[in-house]
Amino acid sequence: MTEHTGTIPFTYGSETFHTWDLAPLPAPARRNRTASPVVFYDQIGIGASAHPTGRPAHPGFWSMELFMDELDNLLARLGVHDDFDLLGHSWGCMLAVQYASNRHPEGMRHLVLADGSPSMEATLKEHELHGTTDSQEYQDAVMVFYKKHVCNMDPWPKELPQSFEAMEEDPTVYSTMIGPSDIHIVGTLRTWSCVDQLHNSPCPTLLVNSPMDEAQDVNFVPMFEKISRVKWVQFVGSTHLAFYEEPERYFAEISSFLREE
């Protein structure tokens, strides 16, 4: 790591989605190289990281502060806290924008906010669902939503079902912070917002989403209006996972942005 600068800790995805979900990244990334290595990590309670037991009864344990502290620890351990780029997707976007606007790290050079939101209020207004969440009809409706607004590929890349299976094996973090699904948010993040802090974000920022994304435009308007140095790119052929659906353009856009001074 010492030979490179600008390492990206990739704070990925919904709270229990393993980095299997990002298996297609290396090949397109090699074709659109930056000078920097890319670091993916599973957060606590996710994938290959530790899964603390007995925490569901203590929702206060699973907090933004916990995951921001974890990111600080990672940056320090890698020795890149004074020179790094940060990309967050979905939940990772929420964490990244909170981290940038709340802790405004001096070493952050670029920020990429993909397919997420700075506030659950906007998400709830778009996606609140009323129904019996443990019914088969509800689960079928959720899958229809996912196929339209999360991944439009048929069949899905094999890594995506693997991520859902991993989440089902240990739903602790997701169910505590989100709830039964992305469209019925009743967890601890329900009232979360960092909109009032967005102006504190310290570096050039790229916003990424798609017209059919579950992270709809209403989620991005506050970030576009309040972050001082910001660019917004949309992928019209994609939904929530443009790195699967339009990988060549996705990584070309990311690489181009990260090369900017």
C-alpha positions as CSV (number, residue, x, y, z in Angstrom):
1,M,0.0,0.0,0.0
2,T,2.8,2.4,0.7
3,E,3.6,2.7,-3.1
4,H,0.1,4.0,-3.8
5,T,-2.1,6.9,-2.8
6,G,-5.8,7.4,-2.9
7,T,-6.9,3.9,-1.8
8,I,-10.7,3.6,-1.8
9,P,-12.3,1.8,1.1
10,F,-15.4,0.6,-0.6
11,T,-18.2,0.8,2.0
12,Y,-20.6,-1.5,0.3
13,G,-24.2,-2.1,0.4
14,S,-27.1,-3.1,2.6
15,E,-26.0,-3.9,6.1
16,T,-25.7,-7.6,5.7
17,F,-24.7,-7.9,2.0
18,H,-21.4,-9.6,1.6
19,T,-18.8,-8.3,-0.8
20,W,-19.6,-11.3,-3.0
21,D,-22.1,-8.9,-4.5
22,L,-19.1,-7.0,-6.0
23,A,-17.5,-10.0,-7.7
24,P,-17.8,-8.4,-11.2
25,L,-15.8,-5.4,-10.3
26,P,-12.2,-6.4,-11.0
27,A,-12.3,-6.9,-14.8
28,P,-14.0,-3.6,-15.8
29,A,-11.9,-1.9,-13.2
30,R,-8.7,-3.2,-14.8
31,R,-9.9,-1.7,-18.1
32,N,-10.5,1.7,-16.5
33,R,-7.5,1.8,-14.2
34,T,-6.7,4.5,-11.7
35,A,-3.2,4.6,-10.0
36,S,-4.7,3.3,-6.8
37,P,-5.6,0.0,-5.3
38,V,-9.2,-0.6,-4.2
39,V,-10.1,-2.0,-0.8
40,F,-13.4,-3.8,-0.2
41,Y,-14.4,-4.6,3.3
42,D,-17.2,-6.5,5.1
43,Q,-18.4,-4.4,8.0
44,I,-19.0,-5.9,11.5
45,G,-22.0,-8.3,11.4
46,I,-21.6,-8.8,7.6
47,G,-20.1,-11.5,5.5
48,A,-16.6,-12.6,6.6
49,S,-16.4,-10.1,9.5
50,A,-17.3,-10.9,13.1
51,H,-21.0,-11.5,13.8
52,P,-21.5,-10.4,17.5
53,T,-24.1,-12.6,19.2
54,G,-26.8,-11.3,21.5
55,R,-27.0,-7.9,19.9
56,P,-30.6,-7.9,18.5
57,A,-31.9,-6.9,21.9
58,H,-29.6,-3.9,21.9
59,P,-30.4,-1.9,18.8
60,G,-28.3,1.0,20.1
61,F,-25.2,-1.1,19.4
62,W,-25.9,-1.0,15.6
63,S,-25.4,2.7,15.0
64,M,-23.9,5.1,12.5
65,E,-21.2,5.9,15.1
66,L,-20.2,2.2,15.3
67,F,-19.7,2.0,11.5
68,M,-18.0,5.4,11.3
69,D,-15.6,4.3,14.0
70,E,-14.9,1.1,12.1
71,L,-14.1,3.1,9.0
72,D,-11.7,5.3,10.9
73,N,-10.0,2.2,12.3
74,L,-9.7,0.7,8.8
75,L,-8.2,3.9,7.3
76,A,-5.7,4.1,10.2
77,R,-4.8,0.4,10.0
78,L,-4.2,0.7,6.2
79,G,-2.1,3.9,6.8
80,V,-4.2,5.9,4.2
81,H,-6.2,8.1,6.6
82,D,-4.4,11.2,5.3
83,D,-4.9,10.4,1.5
84,F,-7.9,8.3,0.3
85,D,-11.0,8.3,-1.8
86,L,-14.3,6.8,-0.5
87,L,-17.0,5.1,-2.5
88,G,-20.2,4.0,-0.8
89,H,-23.1,2.2,-2.5
90,S,-26.7,1.9,-1.1
91,W,-26.3,1.7,2.7
92,G,-22.6,2.4,2.0
93,C,-23.7,5.7,0.4
94,M,-25.6,6.6,3.6
95,L,-22.5,5.8,5.7
96,A,-20.1,7.6,3.4
97,V,-22.2,10.8,3.3
98,Q,-22.6,10.8,7.1
99,Y,-18.9,10.2,7.5
100,A,-17.9,13.0,5.2
101,S,-20.4,15.6,6.5
102,N,-20.1,14.7,10.2
103,R,-16.4,13.9,10.5
104,H,-15.2,15.9,7.4
105,P,-11.9,14.0,7.2
106,E,-9.0,16.1,5.9
107,G,-7.5,13.2,4.1
108,M,-10.5,12.5,1.9
109,R,-9.7,13.5,-1.7
110,H,-12.8,12.2,-3.6
111,L,-16.3,11.0,-2.5
112,V,-18.5,8.8,-4.6
113,L,-22.1,8.5,-3.4
114,A,-23.9,5.7,-5.3
115,D,-27.6,4.7,-5.1
116,G,-28.3,5.9,-1.6
117,S,-29.8,8.7,0.4
118,P,-28.9,11.4,3.0
119,S,-32.2,10.9,4.8
120,M,-34.6,8.0,5.4
121,E,-37.5,10.4,5.3
122,A,-37.3,10.7,1.5
123,T,-36.9,7.0,1.1
124,L,-39.9,6.3,3.3
125,K,-42.1,8.7,1.3
126,E,-41.2,6.9,-1.9
127,H,-41.3,3.3,-0.7
128,E,-43.5,2.9,2.5
129,L,-45.4,-0.3,2.1
130,H,-48.4,-1.3,4.3
131,G,-49.1,-5.0,4.7
132,T,-48.3,-8.2,6.5
133,T,-44.5,-8.5,6.1
134,D,-44.3,-12.3,6.9
135,S,-46.9,-13.3,4.2
136,Q,-45.9,-15.0,1.0
137,E,-47.8,-12.3,-0.9
138,Y,-45.6,-9.6,0.7
139,Q,-42.4,-11.5,-0.1
140,D,-43.6,-12.0,-3.7
141,A,-44.3,-8.2,-4.0
142,V,-40.9,-7.4,-2.6
143,M,-39.2,-9.6,-5.3
144,V,-41.2,-7.9,-8.1
145,F,-39.9,-4.6,-6.7
146,Y,-36.3,-5.8,-6.6
147,K,-36.5,-7.1,-10.2
148,K,-37.8,-3.7,-11.3
149,H,-35.7,-1.3,-9.1
150,V,-32.7,-3.3,-7.8
151,C,-31.4,-5.4,-10.7
152,N,-33.1,-5.6,-14.1
153,M,-30.9,-8.5,-15.4
154,D,-32.5,-11.9,-16.1
155,P,-31.2,-14.1,-14.7
156,W,-29.5,-12.2,-11.9
157,P,-25.7,-12.6,-11.5
158,K,-25.1,-15.6,-9.2
159,E,-23.4,-13.4,-6.6
160,L,-26.6,-11.5,-5.9
161,P,-28.7,-14.4,-4.7
162,Q,-25.6,-15.5,-2.6
163,S,-25.8,-12.1,-0.9
164,F,-29.5,-12.5,-0.1
165,E,-28.8,-16.0,1.2
166,A,-26.0,-14.6,3.5
167,M,-28.4,-11.9,4.8
168,E,-31.1,-14.6,5.6
169,E,-28.5,-16.6,7.5
170,D,-27.8,-13.7,9.8
171,P,-30.4,-10.8,9.4
172,T,-29.4,-9.1,12.7
173,V,-28.0,-5.9,11.4
174,Y,-30.4,-5.5,8.5
175,S,-33.5,-6.2,10.5
176,T,-32.4,-4.0,13.3
177,M,-31.4,-1.0,11.2
178,I,-33.8,-1.3,8.3
179,G,-36.6,-3.8,9.0
180,P,-38.1,-6.6,7.0
181,S,-37.2,-5.1,3.6
182,D,-36.0,-2.0,1.7
183,I,-39.6,-1.0,1.2
184,H,-40.8,-1.4,4.8
185,I,-38.3,0.6,6.9
186,V,-39.1,0.4,10.6
187,G,-35.6,-0.1,12.0
188,T,-33.3,2.3,13.9
189,L,-32.4,4.2,10.7
190,R,-36.0,5.1,10.1
191,T,-35.5,8.7,11.4
192,W,-31.9,9.1,10.4
193,S,-30.9,12.1,8.4
194,C,-27.7,14.1,7.8
195,V,-29.2,16.6,5.3
196,D,-28.4,19.5,7.7
197,Q,-24.7,18.6,7.7
198,L,-24.2,18.0,3.9
199,H,-22.5,21.4,3.5
200,N,-19.7,20.1,5.6
201,S,-18.6,17.5,3.0
202,P,-14.9,18.4,2.4
203,C,-14.1,17.2,-1.1
204,P,-15.3,16.8,-4.7
205,T,-18.3,14.4,-4.8
206,L,-19.8,12.2,-7.5
207,L,-23.4,11.2,-7.2
208,V,-24.6,8.1,-9.0
209,N,-28.0,6.6,-9.5
210,S,-30.5,5.5,-12.2
211,P,-34.0,6.6,-13.3
212,M,-35.4,3.3,-12.2
213,D,-33.2,3.0,-9.1
214,E,-34.9,2.3,-5.7
215,A,-32.7,5.2,-4.6
216,Q,-34.8,7.7,-6.6
217,D,-33.9,11.3,-7.6
218,V,-35.7,12.7,-4.6
219,N,-32.9,11.2,-2.5
220,F,-30.2,12.9,-4.4
221,V,-31.6,16.4,-4.7
222,P,-30.5,17.5,-1.2
223,M,-26.9,16.2,-1.9
224,F,-26.8,17.9,-5.2
225,E,-28.0,21.2,-3.8
226,K,-26.0,21.3,-0.5
227,I,-22.6,19.7,-1.4
228,S,-20.5,22.5,-2.8
229,R,-18.4,20.6,-5.4
230,V,-20.7,17.9,-6.9
231,K,-21.4,16.1,-10.1
232,W,-24.4,13.9,-10.8
233,V,-24.3,11.0,-13.3
234,Q,-27.2,8.7,-14.1
235,F,-27.2,5.3,-15.9
236,V,-30.4,5.1,-17.9
237,G,-30.1,1.4,-18.7
238,S,-29.7,0.4,-15.0
239,T,-31.5,0.2,-11.7
240,H,-29.7,0.0,-8.4
241,L,-26.7,-2.1,-9.5
242,A,-25.2,-0.2,-12.4
243,F,-21.8,-1.9,-11.8
244,Y,-23.6,-5.1,-13.0
245,E,-25.9,-3.6,-15.5
246,E,-23.6,-1.1,-17.3
247,P,-20.2,-2.0,-16.0
248,E,-18.0,-0.5,-18.7
249,R,-19.6,3.0,-18.4
250,Y,-19.9,2.7,-14.7
251,F,-16.2,2.1,-14.1
252,A,-15.2,4.6,-16.8
253,E,-17.1,7.3,-15.0
254,I,-15.7,6.4,-11.6
255,S,-12.2,6.2,-12.9
256,S,-12.5,9.5,-14.7
257,F,-13.8,11.3,-11.6
258,L,-11.1,9.9,-9.4
259,R,-8.4,11.2,-11.8
260,E,-9.7,14.7,-11.4
261,E,-7.7,17.1,-9.2
